[in-house]
């Protein structure tokens, strides 16, 4: 099992890997060896993930998500297949870890009577200061 968090883990059988030829530098080797990895993970049909993780992961995946709900991660950073596999898996786990973080529930609160009183007193003081600036001192 691939651990995402303490409570969430995914089965390696849910991940599909395809090896393709990488673009970029590498000389003649780049034309002969399929070292780039295209990793696919069907998030919508994964039994390992809770619904809230699936929903958030779909938003975080962005353009890496297909219409069918499959996350596609391409890794061609390294020259070996194993390093690219590890890189793609690391990026998938990182995405799912971000999706697993729940946002704290905000509880609405009201200001206390003392806080309201302090606010009104400070506004009154400020108004007095502004009134003194008007230049009409002593005419009241």
C-alpha positions in Angstrom: 0.0 0.0 0.0 1.1 3.6 -0.7 0.6 5.8 2.3 -1.0 9.2 1.7 -1.8 10.1 5.4 -2.0 8.0 8.6 -5.6 7.0 7.7 -5.5 7.0 3.9 -3.5 4.6 1.7 -4.0 3.6 -1.9 -3.4 0.2 -3.5 -0.5 0.2 -6.1 -2.8 -1.8 -8.4 -5.0 1.3 -8.8 -2.1 3.1 -10.6 -1.4 2.4 -14.2 2.0 3.2 -15.7 3.0 3.6 -19.3 6.5 4.2 -20.5 7.1 6.4 -23.5 10.0 8.1 -25.1 11.1 11.3 -23.5 11.7 14.6 -25.2 14.7 16.7 -24.7 18.5 16.1 -24.3 19.9 12.6 -24.2 21.6 12.1 -27.6 20.9 8.9 -29.5 19.7 7.2 -26.2 16.5 9.4 -26.2 15.4 7.8 -29.5 16.0 4.2 -28.3 14.8 4.1 -24.7 11.4 4.7 -23.3 12.4 6.4 -20.0 9.5 8.8 -19.5 6.6 7.7 -17.4 2.9 8.5 -17.9 1.1 7.6 -14.6 -2.7 7.3 -14.6 -4.8 7.2 -11.4 -8.6 6.9 -11.7 -9.7 9.1 -8.8 -13.4 8.8 -9.3 -13.5 5.0 -9.1 -10.8 4.6 -6.3 -12.2 2.7 -3.3 -9.3 3.8 -1.1 -10.1 7.5 -1.0 -12.9 9.3 0.9 -15.3 11.5 -1.1 -13.9 14.8 0.2 -10.4 13.9 -0.9 -11.6 12.9 -4.3 -13.5 16.2 -4.8 -10.6 18.4 -3.6 -8.0 16.4 -5.6 -10.1 16.9 -8.8 -9.9 20.6 -8.3 -6.2 20.6 -7.5 -5.3 18.4 -10.5 -6.5 21.0 -12.9 -5.4 20.2 -16.5 -3.9 16.9 -15.4 -7.5 15.6 -14.9 -9.3 14.0 -17.9 -13.0 14.2 -18.5 -13.3 10.6 -17.2 -11.8 11.5 -13.8 -8.3 10.1 -14.4 -5.3 12.0 -13.1 -2.4 11.8 -15.6 1.1 12.7 -14.4 4.0 12.7 -16.8 7.5 12.5 -15.6 10.5 12.8 -17.8 12.8 14.9 -15.6 15.4 12.1 -15.3 17.2 9.8 -17.7 16.2 6.5 -16.1 12.8 4.9 -15.9 13.1 4.2 -12.2 13.8 7.8 -11.3 10.9 9.0 -13.4 8.6 6.4 -11.8 9.6 7.6 -8.3 9.2 11.2 -9.4 5.7 10.6 -10.8 4.6 8.7 -7.7 6.0 11.4 -5.4 4.0 14.0 -7.3 0.8 12.0 -7.1 1.2 11.4 -3.4 1.9 15.1 -2.8 -1.3 16.0 -4.7 -3.4 13.6 -2.7 -1.8 14.8 0.6 -2.8 18.4 -0.2 -6.3 17.2 -1.0 -6.5 15.3 2.3 -6.1 18.4 4.4 -9.4 19.5 5.7 -10.1 23.2 6.1 -11.0 24.2 9.6 -14.7 24.9 10.2 -15.3 28.6 11.0 -17.6 29.3 13.9 -19.4 32.7 13.6 -19.1 34.8 16.7 -20.6 38.1 17.9 -18.7 41.0 19.5 -19.2 41.3 23.2 -21.0 44.3 24.8 -17.7 45.6 26.1 -16.1 45.4 22.6 -19.1 47.3 21.1 -18.8 50.0 23.9 -15.0 50.4 23.3 -15.6 50.7 19.5 -18.3 53.4 20.0 -16.1 55.3 22.5 -13.1 55.3 20.2 -15.4 56.6 17.3 -16.7 59.4 19.6 -13.1 60.4 20.6 -12.1 60.5 16.9 -15.1 62.6 16.1 -14.2 65.1 18.8 -10.6 65.4 17.4 -11.9 66.0 13.9 -14.4 68.6 15.2 -11.5 70.5 16.9 -9.7 70.8 13.6 -12.6 72.7 12.0 -11.2 76.1 13.2 -14.4 77.2 14.8 -13.0 77.0 18.4 -15.0 78.7 21.1 -18.0 79.7 18.9 -20.3 76.9 20.2 
